[in-house]
Structures are given as structure tokens and as C-alpha cells.
Amino acid sequence: MTKRVACLLAGACLLAVPVPRLLAAGFAIHEQSGVAMGTAGAYGAAQGAASLFYNPAGLAGLEGLHAELGLNIISPSTDFTGPTDRPTFGKTAMESQTFTPVDLYLSGRLSEQARWGCGLFTYMGLGTKWADDWAGRTVSEEIDLKTLTVNPALAFKLGDKTRLGLGLDLMWGQALMSKDSYTGYPFNGYVDAKIDGTGLGYGWNMGVQRQVSPELTLGLSYRSGMTLSADGDATFELQNVSNVSHQALLDSMFPDTPVNLDLDIPDLVIAAAEWKPADLLDGKLTWRGDVVFTRWNVYQSLDIDFETNTPGLADSHSPKEYQNTWAFRTGLEYGLNDRLTLRGGWYYEQNAVQDHLVEPSLPDAERNGLSLGASWQVNEDLALDAYFLQVLLQDRVSSFAALPGGYDSDIPIFGLSARKEF
Amino acid sequence: MKQLLTKQRLLAALAAAALALGCGTSDTIPGSPTHDSAADLADLQEYVAIGNSLTAGYQSGAWGNPEHVAASYPNLIARQLGIAGFKQVSMAGTGLGFSGVTPVGNMVVNFDSTGTAALSYTTVDPANLAAMAAGAPVDFDFNAPRNLGIPGITLMHAMGAPLGVYAAGNPYAAFYTNASSSAKTQVQLAAEAGANFITCWLGNNDVLGYVTSGGTGAITPSATFQASLSGALGMLANTAAYLAVVNIPAVTAIPFVTYMNATIIAQLDALGLPHAVYAVVDGATTALPLGGGNYVLLSAATAMSADPTLGASPLNPLPDAYVLDSAETAAAQAAVEDFNARIAAGVTALNAGRDHDALLVDMNAFFNHVVAHGVTYGGETFTAQFVEGGIFSLDGVHPTSLGYAIVANEILETINAGWGFDVELVDPAEFIGVTGGLGSVEIPAELPDFGSVVELFQH
């Protein structure tokens, strides 16, 4: 048994390539389980292997060894209309990218009261890419923030009705940012600036669940914020070099240099309820509802420290001034028969980015999501899950000084997962 | 194609010019002499001009030819204001230009024995190279009255680039760079010059380079332009000087853009071919119809005359840099419109609390009028046609001395109307027929390397 677990973990490490995602408001990602997403991400009072992410206390009620492996297929699209301070402007489509992040959860029994668990998932990430010569080239061409979190946890039963979970977060992150700097020399117009860095961050999480009645369970969980300290390199490439003296000048103005930057990751609080009315539909119906608070105001600015500064290359300070967000997630689960379970859900989430700071690297917007999901119990030990989530973002009008305009985004997501009990 | 100009056409223009001269000042010359109040004009004596090549007096592919810079519009304005000792950079011989990275003197027209005209660069005077290498003297006087024009400078660099850094990328800036100025920007120097009258004509190069490079260069990002403009106008407005800001004339109506199409179309007509050339547009060979915003640039002339099949076959298309396609033309025109709207708004915003309003000189409207109708002096109409129109010099981008006189008058008229002065206008007759290089008969030369003329327009 232990050997199989080790194999699974090793396999997951290979599979779970960290992937950027543009999902929840800001750059947080709530999509962490094929089961949980069937109910639009409301899972904080539920019990399953994926509780590792939503509320580790949910592990305490599990018997045996559980594994859940999930795949998500995400294809965000955004159209930018602008810049609206120009006499003529048009619509630019973000380059289409498809992301396929994987999540893995394992949990097992340590004693009658205690369970262990370990998760591998990506709950912060971002990927946007615009054409090299587009109108916002000096604001952002590409950003690719990948993270991978390893989250070992322990969960305990405290009596019959209360469960407690505790975990540690180790986040690995890689950030790639690319944009153009205008040189002021029209014939050698732009320097293509790229920053690539990796770093680590540490945090913790905990959660409690309490069965307040046979039908109703409440949950509360907390995942700490952290600072991802990244070191890397900045490289600068001149475009259309037509003049040797400009080349020499710009080489001296934009030397390749080591950089470091700190990325602030917000705290996350989930308050949740799960209600299984015994008298309704033969007790086959489950309602879940979560309220999610994300403390985005920790992300006030993105500061990039270039080790070498020149008259052309000063340390960079980009105000972000994110605002805290609330999200409301709710869904119903219905056990149609012994094998098939159906789910449906809805969520609403506030946006984190203020109007005057919305820019193309993260065209954030207030959003609604509608989900449908189903599980098929293949046999006693194996279940397969699928979900579809359509995220509908409100049209966003940005007054960002360097690139005012409108953003129109939408994100369809498919997910598959397999759950195995050993 | 080799016959960019015929001797006959040039001679006709020169004859017309001589005729105009012979007629003397006619009543169509604006601004007949008036007697100004000395007290009024005293308010404008400490004059500083900042800008790019147009302000510096660049003409026919070079800067510094004494005859040319004497006709720079700031010098003409200073003269009309009665300013004694107006300072500006003046070089030896035929000034300093660049063919690629090779220093040259300004362009001239030569005629061979068959009467065929060709353009060529003159040889640069070594003294100008020595002066460039030496930089500005220690005691260089930056104070008003002075012309601070730096050929090639963009608004962003005028506002943000210290000369000591900037001069490494623009050799013309070296003429202003010494220990006292190297940490300062052009705008800062103007603001500190003790001026009571400033003209500012910047922003042309923020879109012109894109045009002359056939869209392979860059237009300054709108937000960058705005930030630089706000900074520059704010700094200049702090001086309490009379401030006149000139906007950007249409960069796609200059002969560098408009000349070749007509010449090629005439050749195609002679062969009974449709009006189109093959060119690389956005990486793909395309049959580009001439007109409708598609232009073959003057920079293509040398290569096309050397290789008659260039542009005539899909196997030998014109490089992207030699053509301005309709999308690029539209982008340049939109940028001019955008920048001019920002300049107009910026000038208006300065006026609150100032003793005398900052003035906008609408050179764009004036130039559009000239393109549409020409200007008439002494019964002779001068147009925006390449060379023979009389207003544009041999590089197809910069004015002739006559062109600069017209520019000076447009600025003076705005000043007179806006601030109630009565400054006498320049009499253009003085410059008719003396366009730089025209008429000089030297040993026949090959066409200059127009391909590398592109390079010099960043200066």
C-alpha cells in the first residue's frame, strides 16, 4: 500500500505541471476538484479527498486510503477594445491559450481519530498573452505566473461532531513577464524586456467542521497568505536595430541583469455549510454553500528590483492596490441512483482590481459562474467525475492611464477527475 | 526613374522664381512693414526655440549649412523681432548629414551633359566632424536668445533624456553637450535659459520615423507622448514666458511619401500596366495598388533605378521599408490626430492663471491648406511638390529656406493675433529661387543612396 502511494505521488509530481490559469478574481484559482466544481466550488463543509484544499477538517471523516486526480481544461478569451483615448481604435483579441492544470489529493488513516493528507495543486496562477505589436505592448505582452503548492495536512476528529484539520503550504512559483519599452528612437523603437524568475513561499492552513445536526454541517477554513520571493533574470532585446550607435547606447541603457521581486499572495477564508435534508427526495439531495473571502489588499504593488540600474533602467514599481473580494458559491448535488450523481451550481465573485488599474496582464472583472457536473461510480472503489463551468465576466471599462479601454472576457472550463478508494 | 527631375522643370521653377523676384514685393505678400512699439517687442526679446530638425533649420539632408540655418524659422522670427545676437549652431561648408552612418554634407542637384538632373550629397567638411567629436565648448551659452533645436529628437527624449546620455545615440545632440548641460534635457535647458518668449515645436519625430521607415519603425505610444507632453509643457509654463506651441503637420503629405507614386504611375501608364507594385507587406508579398493610402517612398528611388524589375514582379518585391501601405498611412494619420489633440488640450490647460495665454500654432491646418492650394507670392504659386514646388528641400521631408520663411510667418501671424503684437512678417521674396543646392551645376553624379537617407531622418 505504501509503495502504491509513493508511485502515485511520484507520478503526480510529473503530471502536475504547474500551469497558469486565469480563473477566479485576481489571480487566485478556486477550481481544485471535479467534485467540488460541480457545485461551483462550494465544498468547505464537505468531506472528500479534495477537502485538503477547501477545508482540511473534511479529511477526518474519511475511512481508508483515498486518492483523487483531476484534470482541468481551461480556455480563457478576452477582447480588448481601445485604447479609447485615441481618435481611432479597434478590438484586439488576446492570443488563445489552453491550460490543463492537474490536481492530486491523497489521504489515509493514521488512527481512529487522525488522518493524514497531502495535496499538490495550483491555487495561484495567471496566463495572458497579447500579440507582439499590439496597442498595449508597453503595458503587457505576456505574463505567465505558474505556481505549485504542496500541502501536507493532518486532520482529527474531536468527538463525534467536530473535525479539525491543519496543514503546511509550500509554494513554488515561476513568473515570466514580457513587455516592450519604448526607446524614443523611432527607428529602433522598442526594447523587448523579459523577466523570468522563480521562488518559494511558505504558509499554512487550517479548518474546522462541525456537524450541528444530523442534516447540517458547518465549516470554516483559513489558508494563510505568503510572500513569494523570486530571483531571476531580466533580458532586453532591441528590435529593428538600424544604427550601430543606437545599439551601443541601448545596450548600455538596458543591460541584462539579475532581478528579484516579491509577489504577495493573499489569505483565504472560507465559511461553508452543507445540508442534507433527510425528508426531501429520500435524502438524496445535498445543498452546499460557501462564502469565500480573499484578502487581496495585501497586493499593493509589484516591485521589481533590477540589480544593475542605468539611466534607462530604474527599479520598477507598479501600483496594484487590489481590493479584498467576497465570493458566494452554492450548488446542489443529487444522487440519481447508486451509480450516477448529478450536480449544478452558481457562483458570484467580486473583482479585485480597481477601474483605474485594470490592465491587460489581468483583465479582472466581477463574474458569475454556472456549473454542471456528474459522477459515475464505476465500482465500489472507483468513481469518475466531470464538470463544465462557464464563467461569465462582466464587461469591464478600464481607465488605466496607459491603456484605457474595455475588456470583454469569458472562460469555459471542462474538468475530469478520478477518485479511488483503496 | 533616374530622372528624378528634369533640367527643364527645374529651370522653369527657377525662372518663375526670378520672375517673382523681378516683380518685387507684391500686395499678396502678407505683412507689409508696420511700425511696432519697441516696448511691446521688448517682451519677446529673450527668445528660446526648442524643437527638432525643423527648428534647427535642417535642410536638404543636413544641418548646419550657414545659408540654411540663417533661414531657420527661429532665426527669421528673431530677426523680425529685432533681436540682436540670436545664437544657433552653424557649421562649416554644407553642414553635416548622414548617409547611413557615413557623415556627408547636404544634398545638391547636379545636371549631366544631357540635362538629366540627379541628387547627390556634398562632401562633409572635416571641421564639422571635429566639432561633433569635441561637443559643446565649456563656455557654450545656453541662455536666451537661442535656438536649441536638435535634429532627430522626439518629444520623449526632449523631455526625458539628459543630453549626456542622449548624445550617444544622436550625434547632433553632441553640439549642445558639455559639462554644464550633460545632465539636463532639452526642455530643461529651455526652461532655465531666462527666456521671456519660447516656441516649442516637438512631436514630429514621434510619428515621422514610422512613416519614413515604411512602418517598420515605431510611433511613440500615446501614453508616453502624453506623459512627455505634460511634463514638457508644465516645465515651460513655469517660466512665465510667452509660450507658443506648434502642432504636428500631416506627416503623410510630404514629398518623401507622395512623390514616387506619380512617377511610377507615369511609367506604368507608358507600358499600359495597372497601377500597382509588388511589395512585402506584413511579411507577405502583395500586389499593392498605388493610391488609396498606399505609397512607394522616396527611399525606394535608388534601389528601383538600379534594379528595374524591383517591385515589378512578385519574385522581386519592394522591401517593406520602402512602402507605406494604407494601414500604416492610417496609423500615422491617427497618431498625428491623436498627438495634435493632446497638444491642443495641453496648451489650453496651461492657460489658467497665466498672464498671457499659451498659444497653439496650428501648423497642421496650415500645411493641409498648403497641400491643397499651395501658397501664392507675387503671382507665383508654390506647392508641396517635391523640389519643384519650392517649399520642400531635396530630402523630401524638410522645408527649403522659402518653406521655413512661410513657417516663420505662420507662427508670427498666430503670435500677432493671439497676443496683440504687430510683428512684421518675413518677406518671402528674399528666399524665392535660393532653395539650397538648386541650380548648382557640378560634375554629374549618380543618385545618392536614398536607401540610407532613411537613416538620416532620425536626426
Interface residues (C-beta under 8 A of the other chain):
Chain A: P83 D85 R86 P87 T88 R137 T138 Y182 G184 Y185 P186 F187 N188 G189 Y190 N240 S242 N243 V244 S245 H246 A248 L249 L250 S252 M253 P311 G312 A401 A402 L403
Chain B: V101 T154 M156 H157 G160 A161 P162 V165 A168 G169 N170 P171 N205 D206 V207 L208 G209 Y210 S213 T216 G217 A218 I219 T220 P221 S222 A223 T224 Q226 A330 A334 E337 D338 A341 V454 E455 Q458
